[in-house]
Each structure stands twice: as structure tokens, then as C-alpha cells.
Amino acid sequence: MSLIAKLTLGSSIILSAGIVYYVHYKQNLDRTSLHEGVLRDIERQKRRRAENLYMLQQQIDLSKELKKNQLSVMEDGNNS
């Protein structure tokens, strides 16, 4: 086998190995980033759920306060 053939074979083997390594590295990187995205989405959903529960509780409290005020206004109107 000539020197040029050996160099061509060696460089093609090295290039092929480099491509395979890069593809595996990129797949692992993509898989990790996708998994992190799922975790961020779950955390965002938990945060939104907590915010919604807080807003719901505020609405319930405001409704109670409004009903209480309406009752007191009605009682004041009936007493007059």
C-alpha cells in the first residue's frame, strides 16, 4: 500500500471517528437540553398554579368583603 493510500485511509478513519463522536456528543447535549426544558415547564406550571390559587383566594376574600359590605348597607337601609 502506498503512502498516499495509507494517509487517505488514516485521515478518513479519523474523520469518520470525529463525526461519530460529534453526533453522539450533540445527541447527548440535545437530550439534556430537552430534559431541562421539561423541568422548566413543570416548574412554570407549579408557579402558575400557585399564583392562580393566590388570586383565587384573593377573589374569595374580596367577594366575602363585598357581601359583608352589601349586608351592612342593606341593614342600614332597613333601619332608617
N, C-alpha and C positions, 0 to 999 in steps of 0.2 A: 504494500500500500504506500502510495506516495505521500510526501509531507503535506501537500496541499489537501489531499483527501482526508488525512488524519486531522488537520486543523479544521476543515469543514465539518467533519463528524463531531469533533470535540466541541466546536462552537455551537452546533445545532443541538447537541445534548445539553450543554449549559443553558442555552436559550430556552429550550423546552422545559428544563427543570425550573428555571426562573419564572416562566409563565405559569406553570402548575403551582409553584409556591405563591405567586401573586394572587392567583384566582382563589386559592384556599384562604389566604390572608384576608382578601376582600370579602369573601363569603362570611367569615367569622366576624369581621368588622360590621358588615351589614346586619347580620343576625343579632349582634349585640345592640346596635342602634335601634333596631326594630323592637327588641325586648324593652329597651329603655323607654321607647315611645309608648308602649303598652302600660308600663308602670306610671309614666307621667299622666296618661289618660285616666287611669284608675285614681290617682291622687287628685286630679282635677275634678273627677266625678264626686269624690268624697267631699272635697272642698265646696263644690256647688250644692251638694245635698245639705251640708251643714249651714251654708248661707241661706238656702231655701227654708230650712227648719227655723232658723233665727227670724227670717222675715215673716214666716207664718205665725210664729209666736208673737211677734210684734203686732201683726194684724189682729190676732185674737185679743191681745191686751187692749188695743185701740177700740175694737168692737165692744168689749166689755165696758170700757170707759164711756164710750158713746151711749150705750144703752143705759148706763148708770146716770149719765147727764140727762138723757131724754126722760127717764123716770122722775128725776128730781124736778125737771121743768114741768112735767105733767102734774106732779103732786103740788107744785107751787101754783099752777094754774087752777087746780081744783080747790085749793084752799082759799083762793081770792074771792 
